[in-house]
């Protein structure tokens, strides 16, 4: 939804920036992009970081979250297994932005990691842009910024992923309920998108 909104804003107010972004995206193609991206790459590419997590793209999995501890009951902290992940969305988003803005820190986590999975600087930028577009959506999802610790979940609920609910419209946990816009968008739209989609 955030990528679609950004697409509309750029299409109207800065079509040259949209064209530049879409040109950057063309510099990289893998199985996932070939299957999912066509006429609307700026919007279609938004799921790429999730699409690749289980097919060799786990290197960026921790980057989707910056889970701040929320204590959901009175369980003493020493009985909880609170973890802090320093390689997170708050760390990599500015690094990706600076790289795409022409000011890369070639020693940064984002740059060095993406380039390990790229064949060229252009391909790296194409992956970096896909990540950044995706992460702008992730930061709008409150459960990407919280990990609720309780007596029953001493290691946290992983941003609502372990907050289990009765299965309904493809969702059986709180994170998925939010991702489906509280069930409003529970049906996945087939990609690549048609103009109607």
Secondary structure, 3 states (H helix, E strand, C coil): CHHHHHHHHHHHHCHHHHHHHHHHHCCCCCHHHHHHCCCCHHHHHHHHHHHCCCCCCHHHHHHHCCCEEEECCCCCHHHCCCCCCCCCHHHHHHHHHHHHCCCCCCCCHHHHHHHHCCCCHHHHHHHHHHHHHHHHHHCCCHHHCEEEECCCCCCCCCCCCCCEEEEECCEEEHHHHHHCCCCCCCCCCCCCCCCCC
